[in-house]
């Protein structure tokens, strides 16, 4: 895993990337005009900025555990072209994606309640418009996490980690597994509430915040949403977990602050076909309750092919969500 993160510095890998990028550019009658520049990268992906005679492009090479992201992005963007980043080219086998520049993300703008409300409203609209896309998105590689299955998934996850050797980075002592299992009934009740509620499953973003949204070009256009590598087909309200935490930090307030409640209301208003924001709000808490299990699945997938050093470095990201469930 550590090897592929640094590949933008390796001549052979970069040569292959440039050949692929140039071929993709040729298909659009544009030309690369400089050597790519590394952008911010992480365990999830390596990013490059590509300057062309028609503007800036972004190259992304995803982690082996998230190879589904390029085909998922392409398929979802075909369905809702005004709401997502539309790749110019993808290589599903290598996990490569070349995308146009849609401008600045909301992270570069001053944080306001109105900005968060607009971003969450756009997320809700995207999820609502994809309600009928389960089969096509599943075929593109999107994992399903139905609340009906999550209690068993939680139990299986604890059994997995507790069964690993004591010195394994992802192993946990039996007493810690028992402590985490104390949350089982609570999780089961949360899942039952969500399953009995009116909201269908949809695209749960998994890591939605202001970095994942391009600033709209005018007052009427929808903000484009990017980065689907942490997504699942699940209860969509779980996507609120990351934004609520970020707003608590941005505004230095409690989750019940009126500014956060306004943003949540803007999100819930996107689902008015299924109920008013007041009627749907009771589903937010159970969705937040199970959201750490979505995070656990994402990190477990990311580390599936990791080497020993990467496992030891990133193992807490897999285990912390499970611990948080018992400590909530």
N, C-alpha and C positions, 0 to 999 in steps of 0.2 A: 504493500500500500504506500509506504513512504517513497518508494521508487517513482511511481507514476506521478506523484504530486510535483516532483521537481523536473519533470520531463521537458519543460519549455527551455531548459538550459542545455539540452542534449541535442547535438547536431543532427543525428539520424532522425530522431523524432520530429524535430522542427522542420527538417527537409520534407518529410512525409506530409506534415501539416500544411506547409506552404504549397506543395504540389496540389493538394486537395483544395485548398482555399483558392488558388489561382484557377483551377478548373471550374469551381463554383462561380467565381467572378466572371469568367469567360461566358458562362451560360447567360449572364445578365448584361453582357457587353460592357463590363466595367473592368478596371485594372488596378491591381495593388501597386501603390507608389512608394512604399517604404518597408523597412524591416518591421515586423510586428513588435509591439511593446507589451511586456507582461502587465496584466491588471491584477487586482487583488485576487488571490487564490486561497483555497482552503482544502481540507480533507475531502470535501465534496467535489471539487472541480478545479481545473487549471484554466485560467482566462487569458486571452490575448486581445489587444486592440489592433485592428487591421485598418490602416489608412488606404483609401482608394480614391480614384479620381471622381467618385460620386459621393464621397463622404466616408464617415467612420463606420466600420463593421466590428462586431464582437464575435470572437471564436471562443467556444467553450468545450473542454474535454472533461466529461463527467467521470466520477469514480466508478470502478467496476460494479459496485453494489447499486448504482443508480443508472444503469444503461438504458432503462426504460424512459428516462426523461426526454431525450431528443424525439423519439417517435411519439411519445405522449403529447409533447408540446406541439408537434406538427399536426397531429390529429385533432387535438382540442382547438387549436387556432383555426383550423378549417371550419370547425363548427361555429365558433364565435370570433370571427376575424377582427372585430373592433375592440375586443376585450383582452386579448392575449398577444404576446410577442409572436409574430409569424416568422419562423426560420426561413432563410433563403435556401439552406441546404442542410441535410443531416446525413450522418453515417451511423446507422444504428449499431453495427457490429463493433465499431470503435468508440461509440459514445461521443461523437463529435457533432457540433452544431454551430452554424454560422448565422448570425442574426443582424438585422439593421439596427442603427442607433435611433432610439425613440426619444432621445433627450435626457434630461435630468430626472432622477428619481425624487420622490417626495422627501427623502432623507436630507436633500440639499436645501429644502425650504424651511422656513421658520415653523416650528410646531404649533399648531392651533387646534382647538376642538373641531373647528369646521373642516380642517384638512383630514383629520382622522375620520370624521363622519362621512366625508365624501369617499375616502378610501374604503371604508367598511361597507358603505352602500354599494360601491362598485363590486366588491367581493361577493356580496349577497346576490346581486344581479347575475354575475357570472355563474355562480352555483345554481341559481334557479334556471338559467338558460341551458344548463347541461344535465338537467334531471333525466332526460330520456337517453343519455349517452353511455349508460353503464356498459353495455356490451362492447361498443366500439372502443371505449377507453380501457376496458379490461383486456381486449385483444392487443392494445398498444402497450400493455405491461403494467397497468395500474392495479395495485394490490387492493383487495376488498377487506375492510375491517367493519363488518356489520356488528352493531351493538349486541345483537343476539348471540354472537360468537365470543365476544370479548371476555366474559367471565372465564370461559374455558381457556382462552388465549393467555389470560393472566395466570391461571393455575399452571398451565404448561410452561410458561416462561419461568416461573419460580422453580418448578421441577428441573428444568434445564440447567439453570444457574446453580442450584443446590447439588446437582449430580456431578458437576465438574470438580476436578481435583482442587484441593485447597490452595495450591500455588498457581492455579490458572487465573489469568487476569479477569475473566468473567465469572469466576466461581464465587459463591457466597456461602457462608456458614449456615447450617441448618437452622440455627436460632434466628438468624436474620431473615431467612425465608419464612419461618413461622410468624415473625413479627410483621412482615409485609403481607402475609396471608390474612392477617387480622382485618385487612381492608376488603376482603372478598365480598362479604355481605353488602357492604356499602356500594361497592362497584356493581354488584348484581342488581341492586335496587336502582342505581342510576341508569343502567342499561335497560332495565324494564321500563322506566319512565320514558326514555328516548324511543324505545321500540313501540310503545303504546301511543306516542305523540303523533301529530299530523304531518311532521316534516319528513319527506323521503330522504334517502341517502343521496349524496352528490359528491362532487369533488371537494375533499377537505384539504386545504392548502398545506397545512403542516408547519409552515414557518412564515406566516404572513406578518409583515411589518412595513414601515415606510420605505425600506430598501427594495421591497418587492413590487413597488408601484411606480410607474413612470408618471410624471406630472402631466396632467391633461393640457392640450394645446390651447383650449379655450374654455369658456364657462359651461358649454353644453356637451362637449365630448367626454366620453368615458375614459377614466384613467386605465392604462394598459397594465396588466398584471404579469409578472414574470416569475421564473424559478419554480418549477413544479417537481423538483427532485425529492421533496419531502411529502408529496401528496399521497392521499389514499382515497378510495371510494368508501366513504364513511358518513357518520352524521356530520352535516356541514357546520353545525354550531360549534364543534370542537375547534374550528379555525379561529375562534375568538380568544383562545387562551393566550397566544403570543401577543396580540394587540393590546389586550387588557393589561398584561404585565408591562409592556412597553409604555403605555399611557400612564400607568402608575409611576414609572420612572420619569417620564417627560414632565408630568404635572406635579410630581412629588405629593401624591395624594392616595387615598384609599380607593378600592375598587368601586365604592358606592358614590364617589364624587360625581356631581351633576355633569361634569364635562365627559366623563367616561360613560355615564348613563345615556347621554345624548348620542354618543357615537354608537353605542349598542342599539339604541332605538332606531338609528338610521339604517343599521344592518338589518334589524328585524322587520323594518318597513318594506324591505325587498321581498319579504315572504307574506305580504298581506293577503295573498290568495288562500293562505292556510290559517290565517288568524291575525288579529291586531298585535302590535308590539307588546301590549299588556298581557294578552292571552298567551303569547309565545315565550315571554320572558322566563317563566318557571322552567323552561327546558335548557336555559343557559347553564345553570349550576350543574346539572348532571352531565352536560356535554363537557364542561371544564373538568369535571371529576375524572372522566375517563381519558382525557386528552394525553396524560403522560404515557399511556399505553401505546398511543400512536407514535409518540416520540421514541419510545423504547424500540418499537418495530423498525423505525427508520434507522436508528443507530446500529441495531443488530444487523440489518441488511448492509449498511455501509462497511461494517467490519468483518463481513463474511469471509473475505479473502485477505484480511490484513496479516502482516507479518508480526512477529513477537513484539518488536519495539512499538509498532503502532497500536497493537492490542493493549499494551501496558499504558500507553499514553492516553488512549481514548476510551478505555473501559469504563471510567466513571460516567461518561455520557450515556452509556447503556444502562448502568445500574442505578443512577440517581433518580430517573423517573419512577422506578419501582419503589425505591425508598420513599419518595415523595408521596406516593399513594397511601402508605401506612402512616405518614406523619401529618397528613392534611387534617 
